[in-house]
């Protein structure tokens, strides 16, 4: 769940944990992610914390030849 450290996405991640799902949490704030992970773990679920820097995933994808939007690939309609 991206943006899982606060707001609606935090609530959604915890709802998924309550429903029995293990969750992967991504956001910029590792401290806040660990707090949410602790709440999920208190519900008996596993939580993987993945703090990310803004734009990090996009740069990684291009450098490694990963998926790109049509616009990023120079094609119309992206």
Secondary structure, 3 states (H helix, E strand, C coil): CECCCCHHHHHHHHHHHHCCCCEEEEECCHHHHHHHHHHHHHCCCCEEEEECCCCHHHHHHHHCCCCCCCCCCCCCCC
